[in-house]
Amino acid sequence: MSALSSLRQFAIATVLSCAVAAPSVAAVQMPLDARLNEQIVMVPAGPRMNVKLETTLYKPAGPGPFPLLIINHGKSPGDPRAQGRDRFVYMATQFVRRGYAVMVPMRTGFAHSGGTYSDFGCNMKANGYQQAGDIADVVAYAREQGYVDPDRIVIAGQSYGGLASVALSTQDLPGVRGIMNFAGGLKVHGGSCDWQQSLVSAFAEFGRKNRIETLWMYGANDSYFGPALVNRMYDAFSANGGKVQLVAYGPFKHDAHTMLGSRDGQPVWLPEVERFLRQVGMPVDQVYAVAEPAPQPRTNFASLDDVAAVPFLPEQGRRQYKDFLTKQTPRAFAVSSSGAWGWAEEGEMPNERALAACQAASREPCKLYSVDDYVVWGDVAEQPKDTMTGQTE
């Protein structure tokens, strides 16, 4: 499961307490990020190259050619087609600042990509190799683009994307200098599958066939792949000749599995990634300015923890706001004069997600009330209308 996918599951669990279901992350269309020249391209893949992969592309201004990072997503439980487009905007921002183009492909059967997802159950070798095939096709496509430097490419993957990226390291891929695995693996839910041992066996084979330098990062409180399992996978890979550097960092927030998709994960992964990039001969100096999103202005409307001061909310909404104050940053809470509310925690663009969740339950416009640890609401004369059930993203 990816960092962003873990956050999707959190949202679903929270919504079950509300009378109206919230829109999924997939249903909330996030605006393209002009700071990063974000666009969506369809990349050909598959044995006949007739499958189109929905791929997010970021790049600096200008024609290039730019070194390239390809980031590979994880898998949410359930239908891959219902999974939203992964963006990894925090990692992409850091790489665009360093002059890289960045691609984030949704693999076969995921989101708006074509084809049908193939699931090999407990056979982690087959799962890894199947997903690696799509990544190899993206590499081949990228090397033909004029804005890409075909000899300076690195690959990253999170969760299932990390497993796929390590499987990819068994191939001789021109131009690919290094592979980064963040919390890589695949967990099978239910049944009698010994997925942990299957992962260990898969990483042993990947180590025997390894051709490309790899960096692995796993946190102490990863809810999927804990330290004992990580050590088994690392030992299997390295003992069979795999070229690997393991960074086992400490706990990260509630779950280290979400680290790469978190704004606050950057101080954890960035120094290690820069060190690895230098070792494999990739650029690390910042050469492009990418502004941080403009912060919401702080107001003196009320103190953050003054639940009674939040306008328009019915009693259930006030209970939700009180609960919201226990959530992790980045976070945002939005309200409407209709009595609707919405909030989002962690991940990308929480302000926009909170507004979208609120707006899905309201005919009246929604407005942010608080962001992170401060209130952004300005005093308004409008009075509450009919109470509506709130939503959480």
CORZI-V917525 format. One record per residue. N is the residue number from 1. SS is DSSP state (h for helix, s for strand, l for the rest). D_FIRST is the distance of its C-alpha to the first C-alpha in whole Angstrom. Layout:
BEGIN
N/SS/D_FIRST
N/SS/D_FIRST
END
This chain:
BEGIN
1/l/0
2/l/4
3/h/7
4/h/8
5/h/6
6/h/6
7/h/10
8/h/10
9/h/10
10/h/12
11/h/15
12/h/15
13/h/16
14/h/18
15/h/20
16/l/21
17/l/24
18/l/25
19/l/28
20/l/26
21/l/23
22/l/21
23/l/20
24/l/16
25/l/15
26/l/15
27/l/19
28/l/20
29/l/21
30/l/21
31/l/24
32/l/24
33/l/25
34/h/28
35/h/28
36/h/26
37/l/27
38/l/24
39/s/24
40/s/23
41/s/24
42/s/23
43/s/23
44/s/24
45/s/23
46/l/23
47/l/26
48/l/28
49/l/27
50/l/27
51/s/23
52/s/22
53/s/19
54/s/19
55/s/19
56/s/19
57/s/22
58/s/23
59/l/26
60/l/29
61/l/33
62/l/35
63/l/35
64/l/33
65/l/33
66/s/30
67/s/28
68/s/24
69/s/21
70/s/18
71/s/14
72/s/11
73/l/8
74/l/5
75/l/4
76/l/5
77/l/8
78/l/11
79/l/13
80/h/11
81/h/15
82/h/14
83/l/11
84/l/13
85/l/14
86/l/12
87/l/15
88/l/14
89/h/17
90/h/18
91/h/18
92/h/19
93/h/22
94/h/23
95/h/23
96/h/25
97/h/28
98/l/28
99/l/29
100/l/26
101/s/25
102/s/21
103/s/19
104/s/16
105/s/16
106/l/14
107/l/14
108/l/16
109/l/16
110/l/13
111/l/15
112/l/18
113/l/18
114/l/20
115/l/20
116/l/19
117/l/15
118/l/16
119/l/14
120/l/16
121/l/15
122/l/15
123/l/17
124/h/14
125/h/17
126/h/17
127/h/14
128/h/14
129/h/17
130/h/17
131/h/14
132/h/16
133/h/19
134/h/18
135/h/17
136/h/21
137/h/22
138/h/21
139/h/23
140/h/26
141/h/26
142/h/26
143/h/28
144/l/31
145/l/30
146/l/33
147/l/31
148/s/29
149/s/31
150/s/30
151/s/31
152/s/28
153/s/25
154/s/21
155/s/18
156/s/15
157/s/11
158/s/8
159/l/5
160/h/6
161/h/9
162/h/10
163/h/11
164/h/12
165/h/14
166/h/16
167/h/17
168/h/18
169/l/20
170/l/22
171/l/24
172/l/27
173/l/26
174/l/29
175/l/28
176/s/25
177/s/26
178/s/22
179/s/19
180/s/16
181/s/13
182/s/11
183/l/9
184/l/9
185/l/8
186/l/7
187/l/8
188/l/10
189/l/11
190/l/15
191/l/18
192/l/19
193/l/17
194/l/17
195/h/14
196/h/15
197/h/18
198/h/17
199/h/14
200/h/18
201/h/20
202/h/18
203/h/18
204/h/21
205/h/22
206/h/20
207/h/22
208/h/26
209/l/25
210/l/24
211/l/26
212/l/24
213/l/24
214/s/20
215/s/19
216/s/16
217/s/15
218/s/14
219/s/15
220/l/17
221/l/15
222/l/11
223/l/10
224/l/8
225/l/11
226/l/14
227/h/17
228/h/19
229/h/16
230/h/16
231/h/19
232/h/20
233/h/17
234/h/19
235/h/23
236/h/22
237/h/21
238/h/24
239/h/27
240/l/26
241/l/27
242/l/24
243/l/25
244/s/22
245/s/22
246/s/20
247/s/20
248/s/19
249/s/19
250/l/20
251/l/18
252/l/16
253/l/17
254/l/15
255/l/12
256/h/12
257/h/8
258/h/9
259/h/12
260/h/12
261/h/12
262/l/14
263/h/18
264/h/19
265/h/17
266/h/19
267/h/22
268/h/20
269/h/18
270/h/21
271/h/24
272/h/22
273/h/21
274/h/25
275/h/26
276/h/24
277/h/25
278/h/29
279/h/29
280/l/28
281/l/30
282/l/28
283/l/30
284/l/28
285/l/31
286/l/31
287/l/33
288/l/32
289/l/32
290/l/29
291/l/30
292/l/28
293/l/27
294/l/31
295/l/30
296/l/31
297/l/35
298/l/35
299/l/38
300/l/40
301/l/40
302/l/39
303/l/37
304/l/33
305/l/34
306/l/37
307/h/35
308/h/38
309/h/39
310/l/36
311/l/37
312/l/37
313/l/35
314/l/36
315/h/35
316/h/32
317/h/31
318/h/32
319/h/31
320/h/27
321/h/28
322/h/29
323/h/26
324/h/24
325/l/27
326/l/24
327/l/21
328/l/20
329/l/21
330/l/21
331/s/22
332/s/24
333/s/26
334/s/28
335/s/31
336/s/34
337/l/37
338/l/36
339/l/35
340/l/31
341/s/29
342/s/25
343/s/23
344/s/19
345/s/18
346/l/16
347/l/14
348/l/16
349/l/20
350/h/20
351/h/24
352/h/23
353/h/21
354/h/23
355/h/26
356/h/24
357/h/23
358/h/27
359/h/28
360/l/27
361/l/29
362/l/32
363/l/35
364/l/36
365/l/34
366/s/32
367/s/32
368/s/30
369/s/31
370/s/30
371/s/27
372/l/26
373/l/29
374/s/32
375/s/33
376/l/34
377/l/36
378/l/39
379/l/42
380/l/42
381/l/45
382/l/43
383/l/43
384/l/41
385/l/41
386/l/40
387/l/37
388/l/33
389/l/30
390/l/28
391/s/24
392/s/21
393/l/18
END
